[in-house]
């Protein structure tokens, strides 16, 4: 099944909502401080880690379109959504630029 970027985003949002609803119910968490979550992210480090994961484990560039990858990243830090590319072409360019 091929998903477009918007299709991936819809699935990611639905899964995240479900996961966060469950977490909030268990931990009585009411809201996140978006500014603080963004502040601790380092775009260069995130991109390098993603490229390492793809290259070292010979993953397809299309892995960045997997909703499960985005759900995992956003579960760790909700604000990571703007740091993880969803296009395989972006990954190809990033790898080309790195070498």
C-alpha positions in Angstrom: 0.0 0.0 0.0 1.5 3.3 -1.1 0.8 6.3 1.1 1.1 9.9 0.1 2.7 12.4 2.5 -0.7 13.6 3.5 -2.0 10.0 3.9 1.0 9.3 6.1 0.3 12.4 8.2 -3.3 11.4 8.7 -2.3 7.9 9.9 0.4 9.3 12.1 -2.0 11.8 13.7 -4.6 9.1 14.4 -2.1 6.8 16.0 -0.5 9.5 18.0 -3.8 10.7 19.3 -4.7 7.2 20.4 -1.3 6.7 22.1 -1.4 10.1 23.9 -5.0 9.7 25.0 -3.9 6.4 26.6 -0.8 8.0 28.2 -2.7 11.1 29.4 -5.4 8.9 31.0 -2.8 6.9 32.8 -0.5 9.8 33.9 -3.0 12.6 34.3 -0.9 14.7 31.9 -2.9 17.6 30.6 -0.7 19.5 28.1 2.9 19.8 26.8 5.0 22.9 26.7 5.7 23.0 22.9 8.5 25.6 23.3 10.5 23.4 25.7 10.0 20.3 23.5 11.3 22.2 20.4 14.2 23.7 22.4 15.7 20.3 23.2 15.7 19.1 19.6 18.8 19.4 17.4 17.9 19.2 13.7 21.5 18.3 12.6 21.8 15.5 15.1 18.3 14.1 14.3 19.0 14.2 10.5 22.4 12.5 11.0 20.9 9.8 13.2 18.2 9.1 10.6 20.7 8.9 7.8 22.8 6.5 9.9 19.9 4.3 10.5 18.9 4.2 6.9 22.5 3.6 5.5 23.9 1.3 8.2 20.8 -1.0 8.1 20.3 -0.7 4.4 16.7 0.6 4.8 14.9 1.8 1.8 14.8 5.6 1.5 11.0 5.3 1.5 11.2 4.3 5.2 10.7 8.0 6.0 7.2 7.6 4.7 6.4 4.8 7.2 3.7 6.1 9.5 5.2 3.9 12.3 8.5 5.7 12.1 6.8 9.0 12.5 4.7 7.7 15.3 7.8 6.4 17.1 9.6 9.7 16.7 6.6 11.8 17.7 6.0 9.6 20.7 9.5 10.4 21.9 9.0 14.1 21.3 5.8 15.5 19.7 7.7 18.4 18.2 9.9 16.1 16.1 7.3 16.1 13.4 9.0 19.1 11.7 12.4 17.5 11.8 11.7 14.1 10.2 11.3 14.3 6.4 8.5 12.3 4.8 9.9 12.3 1.3 12.3 9.6 0.1 13.7 12.2 -2.4 14.7 14.4 0.6 16.6 11.5 2.1 18.4 10.8 -1.2 19.5 14.4 -1.4 20.6 14.4 2.3 22.7 11.3 1.7 24.2 12.8 -1.5 25.0 16.0 0.4 26.6 14.1 3.2 29.1 12.4 0.9 
